[in-house]
Amino acid sequence: MRLIRVMCSGRVDLSFVLRAFANGADGVFIGGCRLNECNYTTHGNYHALNMVLLCKKILERIGLNPERLRVEFMSAGEGILFAEVMNDFGKKIKELGPLGKNEGIDPADLKSRVQEAAKLVPYIKMAKSDKLAQHLYKTEEYSEFFTSAEVDALFREVVSYHIAPDKCQACMICFKKCPVEAIVGAKNQIHVIDQEKCIKCGTCFEACPSRFGAVQKIIGGPVPPPIPEEKRKIARTGKEKSGTH
């Protein structure tokens, strides 16, 4: 049995949890200070709670038992309670068995599912930033905080960006603006978005000059394959080279 325990809940990111499962962790436990008792006044434990509620729905959607993820809030002086919670969680993970086995998912498929979900994290955090910042004061709100329908929509309606080869003018604007260097390009070379690096922030879409309209927003559909590198060269005419049109 492999467990990953994370303390300091305000620093826990959704991608950390999914990475743990992608690497084969059978369960992930997050322990934090009691709600409304944050030592740093940031109330990061509410962020951790919201993240866990969302992640449980994501795990359920990709076929994993959401009980493999657990969050609990307690003070540093509650050692007995901590031991009881960890023993209980350890017992639950033993009952569930190795990751994927009880769910009937082979290791390769399992890793692929988790990695695909992890790719959506930047988009999910942007699309649901306001909701993830909420403070839930009633446990009755937990089950409906993120409904299965909402999570399905996030997966189904995820936004991707693509640079149309026939419209790209290799102006380098989107290339320079991309915050994660996900755009491949050079002077007089059609730009291409590396979908593995893209965080779906939309910066390229907003930066692309309207007279070109090269960056396209794709919702819920496949992204066209990038054109081969040998076909990315843009042949300029004399007038284009001199800057006259």
MOBELSUL-V335297 format. One record per pair of residues at least 12 apart in sequence whose ideal C-beta (glycine too) atoms are under 10 Angstrom apart, sorted by sequence separation. I is the first residue (numbers start at 1). J is the second residue. D is the distance in whole Angstrom. If there is no record, write none. Layout:
{{I:J:D} {I:J:D}}
This chain:
{{4:16:9} {16:28:9} {32:44:8} {33:45:6} {56:68:9} {99:111:10} {163:175:10} {175:187:10} {182:194:5} {203:215:10} {205:217:6} {4:17:9} {17:30:8} {32:45:4} {35:48:10} {53:66:10} {56:69:6} {72:85:5} {100:113:9} {132:145:10} {161:174:9} {172:185:7} {178:191:10} {181:194:9} {182:195:8} {184:197:9} {191:204:9} {202:215:9} {204:217:10} {6:20:9} {16:30:9} {31:45:10} {32:46:9} {35:49:7} {52:66:9} {55:69:6} {56:70:9} {72:86:9} {100:114:10} {131:145:8} {132:146:9} {171:185:10} {172:186:8} {175:189:10} {180:194:9} {182:196:8} {183:197:9} {4:19:10} {30:45:9} {32:47:9} {33:48:10} {56:71:9} {70:85:8} {99:114:9} {131:146:8} {170:185:6} {172:187:7} {178:193:8} {182:197:4} {183:198:8} {202:217:7} {4:20:5} {12:28:9} {32:48:5} {53:69:10} {55:71:9} {70:86:10} {72:88:10} {170:186:7} {171:187:9} {172:188:10} {175:191:6} {178:194:10} {181:197:7} {182:198:4} {3:20:10} {4:21:9} {31:48:9} {32:49:8} {52:69:6} {72:89:8} {161:178:10} {168:185:8} {170:187:6} {172:189:9} {174:191:6} {180:197:6} {182:199:7} {191:208:10} {200:217:10} {2:20:9} {12:30:6} {30:48:6} {51:69:10} {52:70:8} {53:71:9} {70:88:9} {128:146:8} {170:188:5} {173:191:9} {180:198:7} {182:200:10} {4:23:9} {30:49:9} {52:71:4} {70:89:5} {131:150:9} {169:188:10} {170:189:5} {172:191:8} {174:193:8} {178:197:9} {180:199:6} {182:201:9} {12:32:8} {32:52:10} {51:71:8} {52:72:10} {69:89:10} {163:183:8} {170:190:6} {171:191:9} {178:198:8} {179:199:8} {183:203:10} {2:23:9} {4:25:5} {9:30:5} {11:32:10} {30:51:9} {50:71:10} {68:89:10} {161:182:9} {163:184:10} {168:189:9} {169:190:9} {170:191:6} {178:199:9} {180:201:8} {182:203:10} {183:204:6} {2:24:6} {3:25:7} {4:26:9} {5:27:9} {6:28:7} {7:29:9} {8:30:9} {9:31:7} {10:32:7} {30:52:6} {49:71:6} {67:89:9} {70:92:8} {124:146:10} {128:150:8} {161:183:9} {163:185:8} {168:190:5} {169:191:9} {179:201:7} {182:204:8} {193:215:8} {2:25:5} {3:26:7} {4:27:7} {5:28:8} {6:29:7} {7:30:8} {8:31:9} {9:32:3} {10:33:9} {48:71:6} {70:93:9} {128:151:10} {167:190:9} {168:191:5} {178:201:9} {180:203:9} {191:214:8} {1:25:10} {2:26:5} {3:27:5} {4:28:5} {5:29:5} {6:30:5} {7:31:5} {8:32:8} {9:33:7} {28:52:9} {49:73:8} {68:92:8} {166:190:9} {168:192:9} {179:203:6} {190:214:9} {191:215:9} {1:26:5} {2:27:8} {3:28:7} {4:29:7} {5:30:8} {6:31:7} {7:32:7} {8:33:9} {30:55:10} {48:73:9} {67:92:6} {68:93:7} {165:190:5} {178:203:6} {179:204:10} {198:223:9} {1:27:8} {2:28:10} {3:29:6} {4:30:9} {5:31:7} {6:32:9} {7:33:10} {45:71:9} {67:93:8} {127:153:10} {128:154:8} {164:190:9} {165:191:9} {177:203:5} {178:204:6} {28:55:9} {46:73:10} {65:92:9} {124:151:9} {127:154:7} {163:190:7} {165:192:8} {177:204:7} {10:38:7} {45:73:6} {65:93:10} {67:95:9} {68:96:6} {163:191:5} {195:223:6} {9:38:9} {10:39:10} {67:96:7} {163:192:6} {174:203:8} {175:204:8} {177:206:8} {178:207:8} {10:40:7} {65:95:10} {124:154:6} {127:157:9} {162:192:9} {163:193:6} {174:204:4} {177:207:4} {193:223:8} {195:225:10} {28:59:10} {65:96:6} {68:99:7} {123:154:8} {124:155:9} {127:158:8} {162:193:6} {173:204:9} {174:205:8} {176:207:8} {177:208:9} {195:226:8} {8:40:10} {10:42:6} {12:44:8} {64:96:9} {65:97:10} {127:159:8} {161:193:6} {174:206:9} {175:207:9} {183:215:9} {194:226:8} {10:43:8} {11:44:7} {12:45:10} {14:47:10} {126:159:9} {160:193:8} {162:195:9} {174:207:5} {192:225:10} {193:226:8} {10:44:2} {13:47:9} {17:51:8} {21:55:9} {65:99:9} {68:102:10} {117:151:10} {120:154:7} {123:157:10} {124:158:8} {161:195:9} {173:207:5} {174:208:5} {192:226:4} {9:44:6} {10:45:6} {12:47:8} {13:48:10} {16:51:9} {17:52:8} {64:99:7} {65:100:10} {68:103:9} {120:155:7} {123:158:6} {160:195:7} {173:208:7} {174:209:9} {191:226:10} {192:227:7} {8:44:8} {9:45:5} {10:46:9} {11:47:9} {12:48:5} {14:50:10} {15:51:10} {37:73:8} {64:100:7} {123:159:6} {162:198:10} {171:207:10} {173:209:7} {190:226:9} {192:228:10} {8:45:10} {9:46:9} {10:47:6} {11:48:9} {14:51:5} {17:54:10} {18:55:7} {21:58:10} {36:73:10} {37:74:10} {39:76:9} {63:100:8} {65:102:7} {117:154:10} {123:160:9} {161:198:7} {171:208:8} {190:227:7} {192:229:8} {9:47:8} {10:48:7} {13:51:7} {14:52:9} {17:55:5} {21:59:8} {27:65:10} {34:72:10} {35:73:6} {37:75:7} {64:102:9} {65:103:6} {117:155:8} {120:158:6} {160:198:7} {171:209:7} {174:212:10} {9:48:4} {12:51:7} {16:55:10} {17:56:10} {29:68:10} {30:69:8} {31:70:9} {32:71:7} {34:73:5} {64:103:6} {116:155:9} {119:158:9} {161:200:7} {169:208:9} {173:212:9} {190:229:10} {8:48:9} {9:49:8} {12:52:9} {14:54:7} {18:58:8} {27:67:8} {28:68:7} {29:69:8} {30:70:7} {31:71:8} {32:72:8} {33:73:6} {34:74:6} {63:103:5} {160:200:7} {161:201:9} {168:208:9} {169:209:8} {174:214:8} {189:229:9} {192:232:7} {14:55:6} {17:58:9} {18:59:9} {21:62:9} {27:68:5} {28:69:5} {29:70:5} {30:71:4} {31:72:6} {32:73:5} {33:74:8} {34:75:6} {62:103:9} {63:104:8} {64:105:8} {159:200:5} {161:202:7} {163:204:8} {167:208:9} {171:212:7} {173:214:10} {174:215:6} {190:231:8} {191:232:8} {6:48:9} {9:51:9} {17:59:9} {26:68:7} {27:69:7} {28:70:8} {29:71:8} {30:72:8} {31:73:8} {32:74:8} {33:75:7} {63:105:6} {158:200:7} {159:201:10} {161:203:9} {162:204:10} {163:205:10} {169:211:9} {170:212:10} {173:215:10} {184:226:8} {190:232:4} {9:52:9} {12:55:10} {21:64:7} {25:68:8} {27:70:7} {28:71:9} {29:72:8} {30:73:9} {31:74:7} {33:76:8} {62:105:9} {159:202:7} {161:204:6} {162:205:10} {169:212:5} {171:214:9} {189:232:5} {190:233:8} {14:58:8} {18:62:9} {25:69:10} {34:78:9} {59:103:10} {161:205:6} {164:208:10} {167:211:10} {168:212:7} {170:214:9} {188:232:9} {189:233:6} {190:234:6} {163:208:8} {167:212:6} {169:214:7} {184:229:9} {188:233:7} {189:234:7} {63:109:9} {64:110:8} {159:205:9} {167:213:6} {168:214:4} {186:232:9} {188:234:5} {21:68:7} {62:109:10} {63:110:8} {161:208:10} {167:214:4} {168:215:9} {185:232:8} {186:233:10} {187:234:9} {188:235:8} {20:68:10} {21:69:8} {62:110:8} {164:212:9} {166:214:9} {167:215:9} {184:232:9} {188:236:6} {20:69:9} {64:113:8} {163:212:10} {164:213:8} {165:214:9} {167:216:8} {62:112:10} {63:113:7} {64:114:8} {164:214:5} {17:68:10} {18:69:10} {31:82:7} {62:113:4} {63:114:10} {163:214:5} {164:215:8} {17:69:7} {61:113:9} {62:114:7} {162:214:9} {163:215:6} {164:216:6} {188:240:10} {64:117:10} {162:215:7} {163:216:7} {188:241:9} {17:71:10} {31:85:8} {59:113:10} {62:116:8} {161:215:6} {162:216:5} {31:86:9} {59:114:9} {62:117:6} {161:216:7} {162:217:8} {29:85:8} {58:114:9} {61:117:8} {160:216:9} {161:217:6} {162:218:6} {29:86:7} {160:217:8} {161:218:7} {59:117:8} {122:180:9} {159:217:6} {160:218:5} {12:71:9} {58:117:5} {159:218:7} {160:219:8} {162:221:10} {165:224:9} {168:227:10} {29:89:5} {58:118:9} {158:218:9} {159:219:5} {160:220:9} {162:222:10} {164:224:9} {28:89:10} {29:90:9} {158:219:8} {159:220:8} {160:221:8} {162:223:5} {163:224:10} {165:226:9} {166:227:10} {9:71:7} {27:89:7} {55:117:9} {58:120:8} {157:219:6} {158:220:7} {160:222:8} {161:223:8} {162:224:6} {165:227:5} {170:232:9} {9:72:10} {27:90:8} {58:121:9} {156:219:9} {157:220:5} {158:221:10} {160:223:5} {162:225:10} {163:226:9} {170:233:9} {9:73:8} {26:90:10} {29:93:9} {156:220:5} {157:221:10} {162:226:9} {163:227:10} {168:232:9} {170:234:5} {3:68:10} {6:71:10} {27:92:8} {28:93:10} {155:220:9} {169:234:7} {27:93:4} {55:121:10} {58:124:8} {165:231:8} {168:234:8} {170:236:9} {3:70:10} {26:93:5} {27:94:9} {153:220:9} {165:232:8} {169:236:10} {25:93:10} {26:94:9} {7:76:10} {27:96:8} {55:124:10} {165:234:10} {26:96:7} {54:124:7} {26:97:8} {54:125:10} {169:240:9} {26:98:6} {27:99:8} {26:99:5} {126:199:8} {127:200:9} {24:98:8} {25:99:7} {26:100:9} {51:125:9} {54:128:7} {125:199:9} {126:200:7} {24:99:6} {26:101:9} {123:198:9} {126:201:7} {23:99:10} {24:100:9} {26:102:10} {119:195:9} {122:198:8} {123:199:7} {124:200:9} {126:202:8} {22:99:10} {54:131:9} {119:196:8} {122:199:4} {123:200:4} {21:99:7} {50:128:9} {54:132:7} {121:199:9} {122:200:6} {123:201:8} {20:99:10} {21:100:9} {53:132:10} {119:198:9} {121:200:10} {122:201:7} {123:202:10} {119:199:9} {120:200:8} {5:86:8} {50:131:7} {51:132:7} {119:200:9} {50:132:5} {3:86:8} {24:107:8} {49:132:10} {50:133:8} {53:136:8} {5:89:9} {50:134:7} {47:132:7} {49:134:10} {50:135:9} {3:89:8} {24:110:9} {46:132:9} {47:133:7} {49:135:9} {50:136:7} {56:142:9} {57:143:10} {3:90:7} {24:111:8} {46:133:8} {47:134:10} {49:136:6} {56:143:10} {61:148:7} {22:110:8} {23:111:9} {46:134:8} {47:135:10} {53:141:9} {57:145:9} {58:146:9} {60:148:7} {1:90:7} {21:110:8} {22:111:6} {46:135:5} {53:142:6} {56:145:10} {57:146:5} {62:151:10} {3:93:6} {21:111:9} {22:112:9} {24:114:10} {43:133:10} {45:135:10} {46:136:7} {52:142:9} {53:143:8} {56:146:8} {57:147:8} {61:151:5} {2:93:9} {22:113:9} {23:114:9} {46:137:9} {53:144:10} {54:145:8} {55:146:9} {57:148:6} {60:151:8} {61:152:7} {1:93:6} {21:113:9} {22:114:4} {43:135:7} {50:142:10} {53:145:5} {54:146:5} {57:149:10} {59:151:10} {1:94:6} {21:114:5} {22:115:6} {49:142:8} {52:145:10} {53:146:6} {57:150:8} {58:151:6} {61:154:9} {62:155:9} {20:114:9} {21:115:10} {22:116:10} {57:151:4} {61:155:7} {1:96:9} {19:114:8} {22:117:9} {50:145:7} {56:151:10} {57:152:9} {1:97:9} {2:98:8} {18:114:6} {19:115:9} {21:117:9} {22:118:7} {49:145:9} {50:146:8} {54:150:9} {55:151:10} {58:154:9} {1:98:8} {2:99:8} {17:114:10} {18:115:8} {21:118:9} {54:151:7} {57:154:9} {58:155:9} {1:99:10} {18:116:10} {18:117:6} {19:118:7} {36:135:9} {18:118:4} {35:135:8} {54:154:9} {17:118:9} {18:119:9} {35:136:9} {36:137:9} {15:117:10} {16:118:10} {18:120:9} {19:121:10} {35:137:8} {14:117:9} {15:118:6} {18:121:7} {14:118:8} {15:119:10} {17:121:10} {16:121:10} {14:120:10} {15:121:5} {14:121:5} {15:122:8} {13:121:8} {14:122:10} {15:124:10} {14:124:7} {15:125:9} {14:125:7} {13:125:9} {14:132:9}}
